[in-house]
Amino acid sequence: MTDWILPLLLAGIMLYALGKRVNAYSTFVKGASEGLSLFLSVYPSLLAMMCAISLLRTSGLMDALIACFSHIPFVPSAMWPMILFRPISGSASLAVLVDLFQNQGVDSYVGIMGSILQGSTDTTLYVISLYFSHVQVHKIKNALTIGLIADIAGMGMAIFLAWLCFA
């Protein structure tokens, strides 16, 4: 059954285009061109964010921050890289989560807390730097404040729920 999903979807799209009398090929080419131009406009912001994350990791600042926060109760020290990376980058926090799964276990307290945290927070700084710069919004103060408050609330609830239900 799964082998037929994509061919049936493509056939359905072609039949719909024929029914609406739309040139599917030229529409596809136009969409691909727009997608490529979108990628080219977004890529510099994405590259800057990736460089910032790499600098944060390699400079030792991440280790210093983890050492500062590691004494907070109910939050294992293994969780702090994910807590710090989650607002910055979804792929970095997902990589940290996979590392937690491999080292601590999927069903461990840390693994469950990381899963809840991954699902209850967003990549606020990434969204603001990438999407706001793309649409040329320069007044980000309120969006940044509200986004970070929502992230802190999500992280707090993830820690609390993991502690309440799984500790």
N, C-alpha and C positions, 0 to 999 in steps of 0.2 A: 504493500500500500504506500509506504513512504517513498518508494522509487517513482511513483507517479504524481506526487504532489507538485513538484516544480514544472514538469511538462504540462500538466493540466492547468496550472496557474497561468503559464505563458500562453497556452491555447485560449484560455478564457479572456485574457487581456487582448489578444489579437482579434477574437470574435467581437469583443466589445468595441474595439477601435473600428472594425469593419462596419458594425452596426451604427456607429456614430459618424461614419465617413471621415475618420481622422487618419492622416498619414502617420502610422505608428513609427516608422523608421525615422522620419524627420523629427518627430516629437521626441524620440529617444535620443537622437543626436543633439538636439537642442538642450534637453535635460542634462545630458552628459557634459556638454559645454558649460552650462551654468554651474554644475557641480564642480567642475575643474576650476572655474574662476572663483567659486566660493572657497575651495581648498586653498588656492593661492593667496586669497585675502586673509584666511584664518591661520595659515601656517606660521607666519612670523610670531604671532602671540603664543601659539602652541610650542614653538621652539624655545621662546624665552622662558616659558613655564617649565619646560623639561630641563633647561640649563639651571634654573633656580633650584629645582628639586635635587639635581645632581650635586650642586654646590653645597646644599644643605646637608646632604649625606656625607660627602667626602671631606668637608671642612671640620667635622667633629662637633658641629653645633647641635646636631641631632642627639648625639650621645650626651652632651652637656645638658640639654633640655630633659632628656629621659632621667638623668641622674637627679635633677632638681625635683622632678615630679614623682619619683619612684617611692617616696614615703607615704603617699596618699592612700588611706585605707580603702579596701574593697576593689582596688584597681591593680591588677598584677603588672609588674614592670614590663612584661612582654607585650602589653596592650598599648603602651605609650607611643611606639612608632606609628601604629594605626591611628590613634587619636590625633596625633600631630599631622599625619599626612592626609587624612580624610578630607579636610576642607580644601586642601591644595590640589589633589589629584586622585581621581577615581582609580586609575590604573595602578598608581603607586600603592594606594591603600588596599587594592585587591591583591597585589603582589605580597604585601605584608600579611594579609589574611591567609593567603595560600601558605606562606611560610609558617604562620601560627598553626595551621592545620597539620603541616608536615612535622613540626617540632613538638607541639602540644597534644595534637589529636583533634579530630573533628568534633567529638562529643565531650571534649574537656570543657571546663569552666571558661577558659580563655577562648577556646574555639566558638563556644556558644555566644559569649559576650561580643566577640568580634563579628559574628554573623548578625547579631541584633544591631550592632553599631553600624555595620555596612548598609543595612537596610533602612535605618532610621535617620540617617544624615545625608547631606548633599555635599558636593564639591563646590562650595560657595566661592572661594577665591578663583578657582578655575573658570566657573561660569561667568563671574564678573570680568575677569581679565580677557577671556576669549570672546564671549558673546556681546558684552557691552562695548568692547573696543570695535567689534565688527559693525555694529549698528551706530557707532560713534556717539554713545552716551557717555558724557564726561562727569556728570554729577552722580556719583555712586555712593555717597556717604550713607544715606538711609538704607539703600539696598544692602550694602556691606554690613551695616550694624544689625539689621533685621536678620540677614542670612546667618551671621555668626551667632546671634542669640538663638536662632532656631537650631543651629548645629550644636551649641552647648546644651540646649534642652534635650535634643535627641541623644547626645552622648550621655548625659546624666540619666535619662530614662533607660538607656541600654545597660548602663552599669547597674542601676537599681533593679531592673527586671532580671538581669542575669544573677545578681546577688540574691534576690528574693526567691526566684524559682529554681536556681540550679546550684547555689553554693552549699 
